[in-house]
Amino acid sequence: GEGFYDIPLIPGKEGSLKTELSGDFPSQKTKVMGSFNAVGLSIEQVQHIQAMKGKTLLAIVQDGDCASPKKWQVGCDCKPAIMTKAAFDSETNILNLEFEAQCSLKQYTAATITMAT
């Protein structure tokens, strides 16, 4: 892999993280859709994030309350997720990401997204 890549989010701004299930067990897939308020990403950061589309990865989103230990993990070691969408609107600082995964997820409020490919 290429290591970890952090995407800083705007503290105190709410985003959303939704999931949809499709298919039947044991090949059931989870589609994870996130809309985040990212701190003014540079062109290079946006290009790096968009280059992750189609690659297998793990995404870990940390709770916006830094004192909270909650995290949301998309993908796992044995079945990594695949990023299917990455779009950033520089006028609103909204980062929209979509992933497909076959792992269980834990819910939390986002402050940082860490991705490892």
Summary of the structure (lengths in Angstrom):
residues: 117
radius of gyration: 13.5
end to end distance: 4.9
largest distance: 41.6
contacts: 338
relative contact order: 0.32
helix: 8%
strand: 50%
